[in-house]
Amino acid sequence: MTDIVIDEIVVPDTLEPRSDAGADADAGHDADAHRADRADHAARVAAYVEAIGLENAVQAEVLGFGDLDFGPAEQLPQWHDRFTPRRLFVVRSGGRIVGQATYETLADPTVTTCWLWVAVAPEHRRRGLGTALLDHVEAVARAAGRTDAISFVASGQGSRPAPGDRLEASTGHGWVPRASSEVRFALSRGYALGQVERISRLPLPVDEEALAAIRSEALAAAGDEYRVHTWSGPTPPRWRSDVAAMATALSTDAPMGDVPEPEDVWTVDRLVEAEQRRAASGRASLTAAAEHVPTGRLVACSDLAVPDDASRPAMQQMTLVRREHRGHRLGWLVKVANLDRLIAEKPGRPSVLTFNAEENRPMLAVNEAVGFVPIGVEGVWHRLL
Ligand SMILES: CC(C)(COP(=O)(O)OP(=O)(O)OC[C@H]1O[C@@H](n2cnc3c(N)ncnc32)[C@H](O)[C@@H]1OP(=O)(O)O)[C@@H](O)C(=O)NCCC(=O)NCCS
């Protein structure tokens, strides 16, 4: 395909139409400016909604299910997160958006990492659109001084490729299907597979017996030194700095394979803003945390994002145990406490979804014991730009 035109979408701050107030009362130039502004806003909303629709459709096609859909209204607050600036680019054909690419980074100007993603509608593939879009966001990244590109690329589990058709991660844990379009594309673009994550689903209701066994084992291992706290919605003020510190630790403590993820520093202000954004995206937070009683500090934490729409799955967010407190089954303790809370407070969700590094055996072990089953894989690809 020649003459591929890539446009940037300026993501609107709201999906609501601009108010008519004042437009009719204004005369002449002001009224024209109002009308132009309304039309401009409406066009931006339509383009943004279409681009996110394409992202979700492409992801559902790859995975074979739409559970990971994250709709335009749900995503909107994230597009305005001042800590993780992002940009959205599209390619159109016949007036429709048929390809899109996202660029995301951290606001810290010293960070060299960015996260890129490209999607092309199935009927427009193998014509160079993916290449043009990726070239474009890589150039955007370079211009911003970002030289480490990371891409999270999901693959379904529909086919079980023979061992020879599996591309193993450099960690030695996990593989992605070598013949799939997304894997061939990433390889052709010079990206290396630094890690594989497993996408798992826990069908609800959960097996109470399995949960009870894990709960009692975790309680026995944790003993009296640790106390569980749970809450819904924003983190209570007394725990904010501990939770922010755990979010920072997560950025470097979680297994990263051969992917150089940067430290991502969380302050209390950032935590408060992120919690407001999650609420604004139509998802409730449920959190379980473990306090180390002798020091009065939280040292383990697990949270779920639960869509208000009960027909949608809950998403596991961070689960972290501070390094000095590992080996006491605290990960099990907080996970099970949070599942208990989900069942009691937000019943009726069909499932819980989670992502775990294939080399993260302790976390996979607890998930498997609770009843999570693998439903897909996600390659974590890296390239020096
Ligand atoms: C991956 C994806 C973006 C590629 O889009 P595209 O427009 O088809 O990409 P291109 O036409 O620029 O292909 C570039 C190269 O990738 C490789 N490639 C892509 N799809 C392939 C396939 N099905 N079989 C073999 N090679 C393939 C080829 O080397 C191709 O070059 P060639 O056509 O000259 O042989 C598209 O398949 C897609 O949207 N997949 C799902 C979303 C996704 O996984 N995105 C993550 C990528 S960051």
The ligand as an SDF file (V2000), in Angstrom:
LIG
                    3D

 48 50  0  0  0  0  0  0  0  0999 V2000
    0.8240   -7.7130   14.1950 C   0  0  0  0  0  0  0  0  0  0  0  0
    0.0140   -6.8210   13.2410 C   0  0  0  0  0  0  0  0  0  0  0  0
   -0.0560   -5.4150   13.8660 C   0  0  0  0  0  0  0  0  0  0  0  0
    0.7340   -6.7380   11.8760 C   0  0  0  0  0  0  0  0  0  0  0  0
    0.0350   -5.8180   11.0350 O   0  0  0  0  0  0  0  0  0  0  0  0
    0.2400   -5.8160    9.4270 P   0  0  0  0  0  0  0  0  0  0  0  0
   -0.3600   -4.5660    8.9160 O   0  0  0  0  0  0  0  0  0  0  0  0
   -0.2450   -7.1000    8.8830 O   0  0  0  0  0  0  0  0  0  0  0  0
    1.8230   -5.7520    9.3440 O   0  0  0  0  0  0  0  0  0  0  0  0
    2.7310   -5.5910    8.0260 P   0  0  0  0  0  0  0  0  0  0  0  0
    1.8860   -5.7440    6.7990 O   0  0  0  0  0  0  0  0  0  0  0  0
    3.4550   -4.2960    8.1640 O   0  0  0  0  0  0  0  0  0  0  0  0
    3.7290   -6.8280    8.1570 O   0  0  0  0  0  0  0  0  0  0  0  0
    5.1100   -6.6730    8.4420 C   0  0  0  0  0  0  0  0  0  0  0  0
    5.8120   -8.0020    8.4960 C   0  0  0  0  0  0  0  0  0  0  0  0
    5.3790   -8.7660    9.6400 O   0  0  0  0  0  0  0  0  0  0  0  0
    5.4220  -10.1710    9.2980 C   0  0  0  0  0  0  0  0  0  0  0  0
    4.0650  -10.7240    9.3490 N   0  0  0  0  0  0  0  0  0  0  0  0
    2.9550  -10.0830    9.7850 C   0  0  0  0  0  0  0  0  0  0  0  0
    1.8980  -10.9140    9.7450 N   0  0  0  0  0  0  0  0  0  0  0  0
    2.3500  -12.0960    9.2750 C   0  0  0  0  0  0  0  0  0  0  0  0
    1.7380  -13.3470    9.0040 C   0  0  0  0  0  0  0  0  0  0  0  0
    0.4280  -13.5420    9.1930 N   0  0  0  0  0  0  0  0  0  0  0  0
    2.5040  -14.3560    8.5470 N   0  0  0  0  0  0  0  0  0  0  0  0
    3.8180  -14.1630    8.3250 C   0  0  0  0  0  0  0  0  0  0  0  0
    4.4590  -13.0100    8.5400 N   0  0  0  0  0  0  0  0  0  0  0  0
    3.7260  -11.9840    9.0180 C   0  0  0  0  0  0  0  0  0  0  0  0
    5.9670  -10.2510    7.8920 C   0  0  0  0  0  0  0  0  0  0  0  0
    7.3620  -10.3350    7.9950 O   0  0  0  0  0  0  0  0  0  0  0  0
    5.5370   -8.9080    7.3290 C   0  0  0  0  0  0  0  0  0  0  0  0
    6.2900   -8.4880    6.2450 O   0  0  0  0  0  0  0  0  0  0  0  0
    5.8750   -8.9970    4.7310 P   0  0  0  0  0  0  0  0  0  0  0  0
    4.4010   -8.8160    4.5950 O   0  0  0  0  0  0  0  0  0  0  0  0
    6.6800   -8.1250    3.8390 O   0  0  0  0  0  0  0  0  0  0  0  0
    6.2610  -10.4490    4.6870 O   0  0  0  0  0  0  0  0  0  0  0  0
   -1.3950   -7.4020   13.0170 C   0  0  0  0  0  0  0  0  0  0  0  0
   -1.2770   -8.7630   12.6520 O   0  0  0  0  0  0  0  0  0  0  0  0
   -2.2830   -7.3060   14.2470 C   0  0  0  0  0  0  0  0  0  0  0  0
   -2.9960   -6.3100   14.4080 O   0  0  0  0  0  0  0  0  0  0  0  0
   -2.2500   -8.3480   15.1030 N   0  0  0  0  0  0  0  0  0  0  0  0
   -3.0070   -8.3330   16.3400 C   0  0  0  0  0  0  0  0  0  0  0  0
   -2.5850   -7.2260   17.2770 C   0  0  0  0  0  0  0  0  0  0  0  0
   -1.2030   -7.4410   17.8520 C   0  0  0  0  0  0  0  0  0  0  0  0
   -0.8290   -8.5270   18.1830 O   0  0  0  0  0  0  0  0  0  0  0  0
   -0.4730   -6.3440   17.9910 N   0  0  0  0  0  0  0  0  0  0  0  0
    0.8140   -6.4040   18.6050 C   0  0  0  0  0  0  0  0  0  0  0  0
    1.8920   -5.9780   17.6880 C   0  0  0  0  0  0  0  0  0  0  0  0
    2.8180   -4.7170   18.5530 S   0  0  0  0  0  0  0  0  0  0  0  0
  1  2  1  0
  2  3  1  0
  2  4  1  0
  2 36  1  0
  4  5  1  0
  5  6  1  0
  6  7  2  0
  6  8  1  0
  6  9  1  0
  9 10  1  0
 10 11  2  0
 10 12  1  0
 10 13  1  0
 13 14  1  0
 14 15  1  0
 15 16  1  0
 15 30  1  0
 16 17  1  0
 17 18  1  0
 17 28  1  0
 18 19  1  0
 18 27  1  0
 19 20  2  0
 20 21  1  0
 21 22  1  0
 21 27  2  0
 22 23  1  0
 22 24  2  0
 24 25  1  0
 25 26  2  0
 26 27  1  0
 28 29  1  0
 28 30  1  0
 30 31  1  0
 31 32  1  0
 32 33  2  0
 32 34  1  0
 32 35  1  0
 36 37  1  0
 36 38  1  0
 38 39  2  0
 38 40  1  0
 40 41  1  0
 41 42  1  0
 42 43  1  0
 43 44  2  0
 43 45  1  0
 45 46  1  0
 46 47  1  0
 47 48  1  0
M  END
$$$$
